[in-house]
Amino acid sequence: MATILAIESSCDETSVAIIRNGKLLSNAVATQIAMHRKYGGVMPEIASRLHNENIVIVLNEALKEAKINLDDVDAIAVTRGPGLIGALHVGLQAAKTLSLIYNIPLIPVHHLAGHIYAGEFVARFKYPLLSLVVSGGNTELVYMEKHLDFKIIGETKDDAIGECFDKVARTLGLPYPGGLPIDQHAKLGKHTYKLPTPLHGKGYDFSYSGLKTSVINIVNQEKMKKHKININDMCRSFEDTAVDMVVEKTIKAAKDYNVKQIVLAGGVSANSYLRSEVIRKLKNSGIDLVLPPIWCTTDNAAMIAKIGEHLYKEKLFAKLDLGVDPNWKIDKYRVF
Ligand code: KG4
């Protein structure tokens, strides 16, 4: 029986979770969203400082909720990258300190691999599978021929889809993070604005900066003409365009690679239109769909604990001179 304590601090959530034999005992999360909201995005310096302030509080909360002591923990799993460098350092230093004091293994975890394995809270993975990882910092199609084997077959050439949702929301005067407000306004609107679909029909890569710029240009032009933007219609038009791009490529790649399952992962996988479109397109396709539970779509340590258990079994441990890797690629995942 192994008890794993997991730490996540890659962006603006400080989180500690404890898992024992597949059973999640706790998942404490301190979110910094309210602090970053006034800047319309995450301020890296502030994020690091808040992780420092919150990490011990969140650790104690997770231990209390799990009703265990640090002596009961068999290994520490921690997000080592990708993410904000200063933010990652806080989690890794905490993890190394615990590993040293309690003489237990340190397990480095790739943040996006954590997002993918969040799906295991609700389903059993069937290989080969394809994961669409869509978050604030990443947009990737990851092919997994087998367990813990990751190959990037498509990725964004510029902005991430979540970043695009957040910037478009800011342009429209909606709060940060922009994904949920856009999702809600889109439900009330019609697709009336014509927006570009870069890289449409070309391979599995994505591009979001042109779409973002196009929305900004339309908003500015309308302002100059003293016209009012119809927020609901712009949200509908933008969401359709942004989501259709990932759905089209995901379905094509799933068929080309003959996968048994598609796993949605990351913060943007909470999007209601994305979920309904993938469900609709996969009807009668014979391909299974795994949708992560909404509570596990945004950053949290439960997903780090989930994959941490697998890595513990594989003994993928690191030495205490481990550093963070803000640009760690998921296919270089065993290299640390
Ligand atoms: O996975 P996550 O918590 O952070 C990263 O690891 O990047 O994802 C956060 C992103 C934000 O960009 C947020 O706007 C987006 O997920 N998001 C959504 C929705 N809920 C959150 N995007 C679209 N629709 C949503 N319902």
Residues whose N, C-alpha, C, O or C-beta is under 5 A from the ligand:
A	BS01	KG4	S135 G136 G137 G162 E163 F165 D166 P177 G178 G179 L180 D183 G266 G267 V268 A270 N271 S272 T297 T298 D299
